[in-house]
């Protein structure tokens, strides 16, 4: 294994950036591949549909815990070793999901999957640290594009594999791919010494709370993360329910993920706009688009193309804001990149979990129209918050 060295002595190549993007795609896919499988999981384990949102909730709870306890270690330890260890443990957790025979065991295993999936944030921090200041936004955007593709393709691939080998086969296949990624990253990724001063673990965790208390930009961008990913989760965690009622297969439901590939294309572009000082304007335009995206989604019963249009608009908007958030937060602060991303993504995880649990309950009580109203309300709240910040100067 190569010795650790300073980030300034290493050139972030296009190949390594793409490898990190691919690794992020796989890691984040383990969180989202459950969404087209929720109905099958519920039937397999004898669980009512109104409770199935807890699969996503348990995963996001594990993710939030990992953001608090694991991600800050990226500013203390060699990120390469930390990333490889998490991928190995992720493979074990995925196998446990595939073997689960009881609801409680499934939720516990999904929580562990979420806990290990925070490796994504360490890889984003690694890319930001290795990049030069001039390419940092673009590097973060490219890696985030991998995250978006992982989220979207997870649904399609999971749907295809589930139709062929059942929902359990999806998790066994993901475990094998995680082990493959360990080999590739171990070969190509450099070991880089942390840039900041060494701290005790407790002090490192306390510093995250201090960042949230004292860093105004982090608080603002954290609010945006909570709201946009609540809206994102409202759509994607509940969309399978009306589509299943229309007798669509897992594969057909998964195909809707391709409609959101526009979000991946926007992610890199949003990073470049942030590098040019246009982050605030990008945020406002994207939040307006997010709010409007719920109108076509409302007509899923009349036209699947309307839902496709809503999905494209929503994913485009969410990922544009997400990349802009991270680019603005990390600019010139590589020494605390892991903690900044960890604190920011805690807000993301809270929003995602709350959106999933609330959406499944709302759908069970009042149907799809109410879900769209919920999503539109959350989106409008985020847009209104942006307008208020602009007036505050």
Buried (B, 14 or more C-beta within 10 A) or exposed (E): EEEBEEBEEBEBEEEBBBBBBBBBBBBBBBBBBBBBBBBBBBEBBEBEBBBBBBBBBBBBBBBBBBBBBBBBBBBBBBBBEBBBBBBEBBBBBBBBBBEBEEBEBBBBBBBBBBBBBBBBBBBBBBBBBBBEEEBBBBBBBBBBBBBBBBBBBBBBBBBBBBBEEBBBBBBBBBBEBBEEBBEEBBEEBBBBEBBBEEBEEEEBBEBBEEBBEEBEBBBBBBBBBBBBBBBBBBBBBBBBBBBBEEEBBBBBBBBBBBBBBBBBBBBBBBBBBBBEEBBBEBBBBBBBBBBBBBBBBBBBBEEBEBBBBBBBBBBBBBBBBBBBBBBBBBBEBBBBBBBBBBBBBBBBBBBBBBBBBBBBBBBBEEEBBBBBBBBBEBBBBBBEBBEEBEEEE
